[in-house]
């Protein structure tokens, strides 16, 4: 099943009520329905935090108890929007941020502004869909694990690991993918419920 597509014009309240309707239709437990709503909220809040006027579309697909949350944003960012993004940092530069949510925001923001300084990640699932992938939750977790194994990085890694443990997305999502397809930035969050 695929829901209707909702845009920023519909507002977060309507999108969240649609998520609740989907959960009810799919007969999810109240716990699973809450998790689906929390994932959607965190996903949308990440983008709203970047721009209050971001043009995006959102829809949910599911097959039985496997759900895919899809957020698609236009990659065109005006000069005033770019200046606003940079003003969010104290020194006016686009610096790396800490934690999973910071990493997701940084990659999403960078791709929206046309920054090509990110490495492509090969993922068969995404490659088959025609998405040029630049971030995945599983790769991020692997990077943190590797940092943990290097003695000199323990403090930095423990902060990152702590942030990873606090994230709703990291704790509930099966995978998060951020990529570009047809000049639009996509964030795809998948989750499975028993």
Buried (B, 14 or more C-beta within 10 A) or exposed (E): EEBEEBEBEBEBEEBBEBBBEBBEEBEBEEEBBBBBBBBBBBBBEBBBBBBEEBEBBBBBBBEEEEBBBBBBBEEEBEEEBBEBBBEEEEEEEBEEBEBBBBBBBBBBBBBBBEBEEBEEBEBEEBBEBEBBBBBBBEBBBEEBEEBBEEEEBEEBBEEBBEBBEEBBBBEBBEBBBBBBBEEBBBBBBBBEBE
